């Protein structure tokens, strides 16, 4: 880290302040929320005719009115900035005239400053107030997020884009980007925090609050969150053990361990997350669930927080729900063309039940959301019961199941039938009551989407019977079962050919003669994929459509293996077959398909 300039905020008035004094400046309360043209007229900088002229030009060439006024030479950049600030109830600041104390600079990391396009320039600890400069008065998301991430009351000021960039370049030089490893090293050396290192479980709540409010702890946590979102992690794990404190990311379904922070920081980090998620930091005996909403570069990010008491402290898992990254289109979920055509036909049925099955984290929710997004039209009413609601989708009426207050899937579904829906999504069939009401909904003219946890499509039939459903109800309502898995894609940047060994081929029940001259690929590992050889994931699917022969077998309570053989005979492509096709196309690897699928009998 290079030495940064240190000085107090200059008390003398800035040129902007002097300009304000010269201008006919009414109180900000009178200007807040007014149209920009009216504000500049009240400031004595424009005539009505000039505003009308600029508005006529705006109709032709589009663009912000303020910029047009500057181009016409009617107002200066400084005058426009003062007007925009007044419109939003903000003050202005000239960063080039301020020497910012080092204490203020260290409040935020370079990554955070660049992501949110802000510059801290003053800190009043007695009021817990941080003053920030931003170049866009509409950047409210930044101020809201930073209040959550930093724990300060934020006071926003407006500056010009060039001033902001100059200040960032001055105080956060390129190449000074902080890494998690470096920050943890600084934490280890921090004398104020080191006093807690030998306290064990004797740390009380007041001391935990002191630790979590410390700037290094906040910076570490914020950097971990921003890095996880940048690396497209699906989950962030904070896990206390007897002698260590682990931090792990789950990327593309695989857990990766990060440099561990000191063990004594575990309570502080857990408490800081609980404060951000508006949970009770004093409650350390019971599990808690919460949510943190952020917006990075204008993209909405939800963090679903789950806190679990363990023997050695609280384990915290954050599920990263990047709504901008989710593929809410059936064209993009990975189905093959023939499967997609069949699935679209099933989606358009007036009634019936479509089940999506697979283990936790295999993309079932994304597939169902993609289907509902395509069906989401003004003349269609769609109701969902979910646990939890992962993505907020416009046009869908979404209900969060809450078993603690008696709002179960069954109860929600029963209420749905009185809401005149066309399509219903039931998050999961967990018991006979939910299954029976789903059947009732289907029989009364509704299309029902739902999920189960089974290994493949035919196994879903056995699972429904285990719950107590009668075969005739299954055959009368069930239209199709979609089983799915997620496999990692080979990184396109380091993709290379290779020849699998006979042993590797045997794992997918292939012989060298079955393969012939086919080319296989793998990822060598590079910076783009964090040296994993993989980047992103795709779905592989098994689509079992019920027809008369299959319904007859279900009525006779045929075994899962018999149902599977009949379904294959009638055109069902198994998960293993779909995976092999993805291998032959160079999309994924043998290892991935072996890991995610089973050999058919």
Secondary structure, DSSP 4 states (H G I P E B T S, - for coil): -PPPP--PPP-SPPHHHHHHHHS----HHHHTT--HHHHHHHTTS--HHHHHHHHHHHHHH-S-HHHHHHHTTSS-HHHHHHHHHHHTT-EE--GGG-PPPHHHHTTS-HHHHHHHTEEEEEEEGGGTEEEEEES-TT-HHHHHHHHHHH-SEEEEEE--HHHHHHHHHHHS-TT-PPPHHHHHHHHHH-HHHHTTTT-GGG--HHHHHHHHTSHHHHHHHHHHHHHHHHTT-SEEEEEE-SS-EEEEEEETTEEEEPPPPPGGGHHHHHHHHHHHTT--TT--SS-EEEEEEEEETTEEEEEEEEEEEETTEEEEEEEEEETTTS--SGGGS---HHHHHHHHHHHT-SSEEEEEE-STTSSHHHHHHHHHHHH--TT--EEEEESS--S--TT-EEEE-BGGGTB-HHHHHHHHTTTT-SEEEES---SHHHHHHHHHHHHTT-EEEEEE--SSTTHHHHHHHHHT--HHHHHHHEEEEEEEEEEEEEPTTSEEEE---HHHHHTTT--HHHHTT--EEEE---GGGTTSSEEEEEEEEEEEE--HHHHHHHHTT--HHHHHHHHHHTTPPPHHHHHHHHHHTTSS-HHHHHHH-----
